[in-house]
Amino acid sequence: MDNKTVYLNGQYLPLDEAKVSVMDRGFLFGDGIYEVIPSYSGYLFQFQQHMERLENSLSSVRLANPHDRAQWQSILMPLLDASQDQSVYLQITRGTAPIRDHAFPENVTPTVFAMCSSIQPFTDVDLGVKAISIDDSRWELCNIKATTLLANILLRQQAVEKGCAEAILVKDGYVTEGAASNIFAVIDGILITPPKSHEILPGITRDVILEIAIQNNIAFSEDIISLDALKTASEIWLTSSTREIIPVVQLDTEIIANGKPGPIWQTMNRLFQTYKQSRP
């Protein structure tokens, strides 16, 4: 199917013909959730894990899941192009109501939208990127993959305006995650990432990295990371479904180690590339 074709409420149609009512609660309130699923060579990577996160997000905002997992797979597969790496964007809002009211409307049908985009290789991955640390000003339910991303957008924009790839967020002196990524650090030879909680999005790539670490005897810990401890790290990584594993070589004004991606990142990135090609 043409990669400019999208799915909207039961129909496959050209992107420029896909229309949603201005009374849709996703448009008026950001009342919806989303999921992003990588596709490699035409298969949906970690599909069951992404569906579990989708289901958890829907349950958290009290929105009924309009499809079961088999139906979701049937909906998404026609959008894929097996000749390229893609990301699938899936969004579900509470639907269109006759009036604008904060309370949940009755008897409305969720709006379901999905599209595919090519994954553009991160050109600086072998060189590493710069990041800045910023106070985490977001709401307290960051574990929900909600469409209300304005706080994340504003934080990420601060990083971009300072020539950085990401904002690393800090709450009460402890690192939570990036504005659009999870975070890992190598401290005293141990790979560390903050534990899952309402303060971070439970990243699928994050979980894959921990699985790979177990399989390959890479020492790791799920533990809190203070900003002071992060500044002593020999390696810092940012992870997400579309950017995979990005090494940070400068935090604020300080160079990390020798200013190059570290040896544990080199190993993990190699193992991850092998993993993603072998696991549907």
LUMTOR-219265 format. One record per residue (C-alpha): x, y, z; residue in one letter; residue number from 1. Coordinates in Angstrom, 1 decimal. Example, Ala and Ser with C-alpha at 12.3 -4.5 7.8 and 13.67 -1.06 7.14 Angstrom:
<atoms>
east 12.3&north -4.5&up 7.8&code A&pos 1
east 13.7&north -1.1&up 7.1&code S&pos 2
</atoms>
This chain:
<atoms>
east 0.0&north 0.0&up 0.0&code M&pos 1
east 1.3&north 3.5&up -0.8&code D&pos 2
east 3.2&north 5.0&up 2.1&code N&pos 3
east 1.0&north 8.1&up 1.9&code K&pos 4
east -2.0&north 6.1&up 2.7&code T&pos 5
east -3.3&north 6.3&up 6.3&code V&pos 6
east -5.9&north 4.5&up 8.4&code Y&pos 7
east -8.8&north 6.5&up 9.9&code L&pos 8
east -11.8&north 5.0&up 11.6&code N&pos 9
east -12.1&north 1.9&up 9.5&code G&pos 10
east -10.9&north 3.4&up 6.2&code Q&pos 11
east -7.6&north 3.4&up 4.3&code Y&pos 12
east -7.3&north 6.7&up 2.4&code L&pos 13
east -4.8&north 9.3&up 1.2&code P&pos 14
east -3.3&north 11.4&up 3.9&code L&pos 15
east -4.7&north 14.6&up 2.4&code D&pos 16
east -8.2&north 13.2&up 2.5&code E&pos 17
east -8.0&north 12.2&up 6.2&code A&pos 18
east -10.2&north 14.6&up 8.2&code K&pos 19
east -11.1&north 14.8&up 11.9&code V&pos 20
east -13.9&north 16.9&up 13.4&code S&pos 21
east -12.8&north 20.1&up 15.2&code V&pos 22
east -15.1&north 18.8&up 18.0&code M&pos 23
east -12.9&north 15.8&up 18.5&code D&pos 24
east -11.6&north 15.7&up 22.1&code R&pos 25
east -8.1&north 15.0&up 20.9&code G&pos 26
east -8.1&north 18.4&up 19.1&code F&pos 27
east -9.9&north 20.3&up 21.9&code L&pos 28
east -8.4&north 18.7&up 25.0&code F&pos 29
east -5.5&north 16.4&up 24.0&code G&pos 30
east -7.8&north 13.7&up 25.3&code D&pos 31
east -6.2&north 10.7&up 23.8&code G&pos 32
east -3.2&north 8.4&up 23.8&code I&pos 33
east -0.7&north 7.2&up 21.2&code Y&pos 34
east 1.8&north 4.5&up 20.5&code E&pos 35
east 4.9&north 4.4&up 18.2&code V&pos 36
east 6.0&north 1.0&up 16.9&code I&pos 37
east 9.1&north 0.5&up 14.8&code P&pos 38
east 8.8&north -1.8&up 11.7&code S&pos 39
east 11.9&north -3.5&up 10.3&code Y&pos 40
east 11.6&north -5.3&up 6.9&code S&pos 41
east 7.8&north -5.3&up 7.2&code G&pos 42
east 7.4&north -6.7&up 10.7&code Y&pos 43
east 6.3&north -4.8&up 13.8&code L&pos 44
east 9.1&north -4.9&up 16.3&code F&pos 45
east 8.1&north -5.9&up 19.9&code Q&pos 46
east 4.5&north -5.7&up 18.8&code F&pos 47
east 3.1&north -7.5&up 21.9&code Q&pos 48
east 5.0&north -5.2&up 24.2&code Q&pos 49
east 3.8&north -2.1&up 22.4&code H&pos 50
east 0.2&north -3.4&up 22.6&code M&pos 51
east 0.6&north -4.0&up 26.3&code E&pos 52
east 1.7&north -0.4&up 26.8&code R&pos 53
east -1.1&north 0.8&up 24.6&code L&pos 54
east -3.6&north -1.1&up 26.7&code E&pos 55
east -2.1&north 0.3&up 29.9&code N&pos 56
east -2.3&north 3.8&up 28.6&code S&pos 57
east -6.0&north 3.4&up 27.5&code L&pos 58
east -6.9&north 1.9&up 30.9&code S&pos 59
east -5.2&north 4.7&up 32.7&code S&pos 60
east -7.3&north 7.4&up 31.0&code V&pos 61
east -10.4&north 5.2&up 31.2&code R&pos 62
east -10.8&north 4.8&up 27.4&code L&pos 63
east -12.0&north 1.5&up 26.1&code A&pos 64
east -9.7&north -0.4&up 23.6&code N&pos 65
east -11.6&north -0.4&up 20.3&code P&pos 66
east -9.7&north -3.5&up 19.0&code H&pos 67
east -8.0&north -6.6&up 20.3&code D&pos 68
east -4.3&north -7.3&up 19.4&code R&pos 69
east -5.1&north -9.4&up 16.4&code A&pos 70
east -7.3&north -6.7&up 15.0&code Q&pos 71
east -4.7&north -4.1&up 15.6&code W&pos 72
east -2.1&north -6.1&up 13.7&code Q&pos 73
east -4.6&north -6.6&up 10.8&code S&pos 74
east -5.2&north -2.8&up 10.7&code I&pos 75
east -1.5&north -1.8&up 10.8&code L&pos 76
east 0.1&north -4.4&up 8.5&code M&pos 77
east -1.4&north -3.0&up 5.2&code P&pos 78
east 0.4&north 0.3&up 6.0&code L&pos 79
east 3.8&north -1.2&up 6.1&code L&pos 80
east 6.5&north -1.2&up 3.4&code D&pos 81
east 8.8&north -4.2&up 3.7&code A&pos 82
east 11.5&north -2.5&up 1.7&code S&pos 83
east 12.3&north 0.1&up 4.4&code Q&pos 84
east 12.5&north 0.7&up 8.1&code D&pos 85
east 9.4&north 2.6&up 9.3&code Q&pos 86
east 7.7&north 3.8&up 12.5&code S&pos 87
east 4.0&north 3.3&up 12.9&code V&pos 88
east 2.1&north 6.1&up 14.7&code Y&pos 89
east -1.1&north 5.0&up 16.3&code L&pos 90
east -3.5&north 7.5&up 18.0&code Q&pos 91
east -6.8&north 6.9&up 19.8&code I&pos 92
east -8.9&north 9.8&up 21.1&code T&pos 93
east -12.1&north 9.7&up 23.1&code R&pos 94
east -13.9&north 10.8&up 20.0&code G&pos 95
east -16.2&north 13.6&up 18.9&code T&pos 96
east -18.8&north 15.1&up 21.2&code A&pos 97
east -21.6&north 17.5&up 20.4&code P&pos 98
east -20.4&north 20.1&up 23.0&code I&pos 99
east -17.1&north 21.1&up 24.5&code R&pos 100
east -17.2&north 19.9&up 28.1&code D&pos 101
east -14.4&north 18.6&up 30.3&code H&pos 102
east -16.5&north 15.7&up 31.6&code A&pos 103
east -16.4&north 12.5&up 29.6&code F&pos 104
east -19.2&north 12.5&up 26.9&code P&pos 105
east -21.6&north 9.6&up 26.7&code E&pos 106
east -22.1&north 7.3&up 23.7&code N&pos 107
east -19.2&north 8.5&up 21.6&code V&pos 108
east -17.0&north 6.4&up 19.4&code T&pos 109
east -13.2&north 6.7&up 19.8&code P&pos 110
east -11.3&north 8.2&up 16.9&code T&pos 111
east -8.6&north 5.8&up 15.6&code V&pos 112
east -5.8&north 7.0&up 13.4&code F&pos 113
east -2.6&north 5.3&up 12.1&code A&pos 114
east 0.1&north 6.2&up 9.7&code M&pos 115
east 3.6&north 5.1&up 8.8&code C&pos 116
east 6.8&north 7.2&up 8.3&code S&pos 117
east 10.2&north 6.2&up 7.2&code S&pos 118
east 12.8&north 6.0&up 10.0&code I&pos 119
east 15.6&north 8.3&up 9.2&code Q&pos 120
east 19.0&north 7.0&up 10.4&code P&pos 121
east 20.5&north 9.1&up 13.1&code F&pos 122
east 23.5&north 10.5&up 11.3&code T&pos 123
east 25.6&north 11.4&up 14.4&code D&pos 124
east 25.2&north 8.2&up 16.3&code V&pos 125
east 28.8&north 7.2&up 16.0&code D&pos 126
east 29.9&north 10.7&up 17.2&code L&pos 127
east 27.5&north 11.1&up 20.0&code G&pos 128
east 25.3&north 14.1&up 20.8&code V&pos 129
east 25.1&north 16.9&up 23.3&code K&pos 130
east 22.4&north 17.1&up 26.0&code A&pos 131
east 21.4&north 19.6&up 28.7&code I&pos 132
east 19.8&north 19.0&up 32.1&code S&pos 133
east 16.6&north 20.8&up 32.9&code I&pos 134
east 14.1&north 20.7&up 35.7&code D&pos 135
east 11.3&north 18.3&up 35.0&code D&pos 136
east 8.1&north 20.5&up 34.9&code S&pos 137
east 5.7&north 17.8&up 33.5&code R&pos 138
east 2.6&north 16.3&up 35.1&code W&pos 139
east 2.7&north 13.4&up 37.5&code E&pos 140
east 1.4&north 10.7&up 35.1&code L&pos 141
east 4.4&north 10.4&up 32.7&code C&pos 142
east 3.9&north 6.7&up 32.5&code N&pos 143
east 0.8&north 7.3&up 30.3&code I&pos 144
east 1.6&north 7.8&up 26.6&code K&pos 145
east -0.8&north 10.7&up 26.3&code A&pos 146
east -1.1&north 13.1&up 23.3&code T&pos 147
east -0.8&north 16.0&up 25.7&code T&pos 148
east 2.9&north 16.6&up 25.1&code L&pos 149
east 3.2&north 20.4&up 25.3&code L&pos 150
east 5.5&north 20.2&up 28.4&code A&pos 151
east 7.8&north 17.8&up 26.6&code N&pos 152
east 7.8&north 20.0&up 23.5&code I&pos 153
east 8.8&north 23.1&up 25.4&code L&pos 154
east 11.6&north 21.2&up 27.3&code L&pos 155
east 12.9&north 19.7&up 24.1&code R&pos 156
east 12.9&north 23.0&up 22.3&code Q&pos 157
east 15.1&north 24.5&up 25.0&code Q&pos 158
east 17.7&north 21.8&up 24.2&code A&pos 159
east 17.4&north 22.4&up 20.5&code V&pos 160
east 17.9&north 26.1&up 20.9&code E&pos 161
east 21.2&north 25.4&up 22.7&code K&pos 162
east 22.4&north 23.1&up 20.0&code G&pos 163
east 21.6&north 19.9&up 21.9&code C&pos 164
east 19.8&north 16.8&up 20.8&code A&pos 165
east 17.8&north 16.2&up 24.0&code E&pos 166
east 16.8&north 17.6&up 27.4&code A&pos 167
east 17.6&north 15.3&up 30.3&code I&pos 168
east 14.9&north 16.0&up 32.9&code L&pos 169
east 15.7&north 16.3&up 36.7&code V&pos 170
east 13.2&north 16.2&up 39.5&code K&pos 171
east 14.3&north 16.9&up 43.1&code D&pos 172
east 17.9&north 16.4&up 42.2&code G&pos 173
east 17.3&north 13.0&up 40.4&code Y&pos 174
east 17.2&north 12.2&up 36.7&code V&pos 175
east 13.9&north 10.9&up 35.4&code T&pos 176
east 14.3&north 10.6&up 31.6&code E&pos 177
east 14.7&north 12.7&up 28.4&code G&pos 178
east 12.0&north 14.9&up 27.0&code A&pos 179
east 11.4&north 12.2&up 24.3&code A&pos 180
east 13.6&north 9.3&up 25.5&code S&pos 181
east 14.6&north 7.1&up 28.4&code N&pos 182
east 18.1&north 7.4&up 29.9&code I&pos 183
east 20.9&north 5.0&up 30.8&code F&pos 184
east 24.2&north 5.8&up 32.4&code A&pos 185
east 27.4&north 3.7&up 33.0&code V&pos 186
east 28.6&north 4.5&up 36.5&code I&pos 187
east 31.5&north 2.6&up 38.1&code D&pos 188
east 31.2&north 0.0&up 35.3&code G&pos 189
east 27.5&north -0.7&up 36.0&code I&pos 190
east 24.7&north 0.2&up 33.5&code L&pos 191
east 22.0&north 2.0&up 35.4&code I&pos 192
east 18.5&north 3.3&up 34.3&code T&pos 193
east 15.8&north 4.7&up 36.6&code P&pos 194
east 13.2&north 2.2&up 37.7&code P&pos 195
east 9.7&north 2.3&up 36.2&code K&pos 196
east 7.3&north 4.6&up 37.9&code S&pos 197
east 4.7&north 7.3&up 37.2&code H&pos 198
east 7.6&north 9.7&up 36.6&code E&pos 199
east 8.8&north 8.0&up 33.4&code I&pos 200
east 7.4&north 6.5&up 30.2&code L&pos 201
east 8.0&north 2.7&up 30.3&code P&pos 202
east 10.1&north 2.5&up 27.1&code G&pos 203
east 10.0&north -0.6&up 24.9&code I&pos 204
east 13.6&north 0.0&up 23.8&code T&pos 205
east 14.6&north 0.4&up 27.4&code R&pos 206
east 13.2&north -3.0&up 28.2&code D&pos 207
east 15.0&north -4.6&up 25.2&code V&pos 208
east 18.3&north -3.2&up 26.4&code I&pos 209
east 17.8&north -4.7&up 29.9&code L&pos 210
east 16.9&north -8.1&up 28.2&code E&pos 211
east 20.0&north -7.9&up 26.1&code I&pos 212
east 22.1&north -7.1&up 29.2&code A&pos 213
east 20.8&north -10.2&up 31.0&code I&pos 214
east 21.4&north -12.4&up 28.0&code Q&pos 215
east 25.0&north -11.1&up 27.6&code N&pos 216
east 26.1&north -10.8&up 31.3&code N&pos 217
east 26.3&north -7.0&up 31.2&code I&pos 218
east 26.1&north -5.7&up 34.7&code A&pos 219
east 23.1&north -3.5&up 35.2&code F&pos 220
east 20.8&north -2.0&up 37.8&code S&pos 221
east 17.4&north -0.3&up 37.8&code E&pos 222
east 18.0&north 2.5&up 40.3&code D&pos 223
east 17.7&north 6.2&up 40.9&code I&pos 224
east 20.4&north 8.4&up 39.4&code I&pos 225
east 21.2&north 11.7&up 41.0&code S&pos 226
east 22.2&north 14.6&up 38.7&code L&pos 227
east 25.5&north 14.7&up 40.6&code D&pos 228
east 26.1&north 10.9&up 40.0&code A&pos 229
east 25.2&north 11.4&up 36.3&code L&pos 230
east 27.9&north 14.0&up 36.0&code K&pos 231
east 30.4&north 11.3&up 37.0&code T&pos 232
east 29.2&north 8.7&up 34.4&code A&pos 233
east 31.6&north 7.3&up 31.9&code S&pos 234
east 28.8&north 6.8&up 29.4&code E&pos 235
east 25.3&north 8.3&up 29.0&code I&pos 236
east 22.7&north 7.0&up 26.5&code W&pos 237
east 19.3&north 8.1&up 25.3&code L&pos 238
east 16.9&north 5.5&up 24.0&code T&pos 239
east 13.6&north 5.5&up 22.1&code S&pos 240
east 11.8&north 3.5&up 19.5&code S&pos 241
east 12.8&north 5.6&up 16.5&code T&pos 242
east 16.3&north 6.8&up 17.6&code R&pos 243
east 17.2&north 3.5&up 19.2&code E&pos 244
east 20.4&north 4.0&up 21.4&code I&pos 245
east 22.1&north 7.4&up 21.2&code I&pos 246
east 25.3&north 8.1&up 23.1&code P&pos 247
east 25.6&north 11.4&up 24.9&code V&pos 248
east 29.2&north 12.8&up 24.8&code V&pos 249
east 28.5&north 16.2&up 26.4&code Q&pos 250
east 26.2&north 17.1&up 29.2&code L&pos 251
east 25.6&north 20.8&up 29.8&code D&pos 252
east 29.2&north 22.2&up 29.4&code T&pos 253
east 31.0&north 19.0&up 30.5&code E&pos 254
east 32.5&north 16.4&up 28.2&code I&pos 255
east 31.6&north 12.8&up 29.1&code I&pos 256
east 34.8&north 10.7&up 29.6&code A&pos 257
east 36.9&north 11.2&up 26.4&code N&pos 258
east 34.1&north 12.8&up 24.4&code G&pos 259
east 33.4&north 9.7&up 22.3&code K&pos 260
east 30.8&north 6.9&up 22.5&code P&pos 261
east 32.0&north 4.4&up 25.1&code G&pos 262
east 32.8&north 0.7&up 24.9&code P&pos 263
east 29.6&north -0.6&up 26.6&code I&pos 264
east 27.5&north 1.5&up 24.1&code W&pos 265
east 29.5&north 0.0&up 21.2&code Q&pos 266
east 28.7&north -3.5&up 22.5&code T&pos 267
east 25.1&north -2.8&up 23.3&code M&pos 268
east 24.4&north -1.1&up 20.0&code N&pos 269
east 25.9&north -4.0&up 18.1&code R&pos 270
east 23.8&north -6.5&up 20.1&code L&pos 271
east 20.7&north -4.4&up 19.6&code F&pos 272
east 21.1&north -4.3&up 15.8&code Q&pos 273
east 21.4&north -8.1&up 15.8&code T&pos 274
east 18.4&north -8.4&up 18.1&code Y&pos 275
east 16.1&north -6.2&up 16.1&code K&pos 276
east 16.7&north -8.2&up 12.9&code Q&pos 277
east 15.9&north -11.5&up 14.6&code S&pos 278
east 12.9&north -10.7&up 16.7&code R&pos 279
east 9.4&north -9.9&up 15.4&code P&pos 280
</atoms>
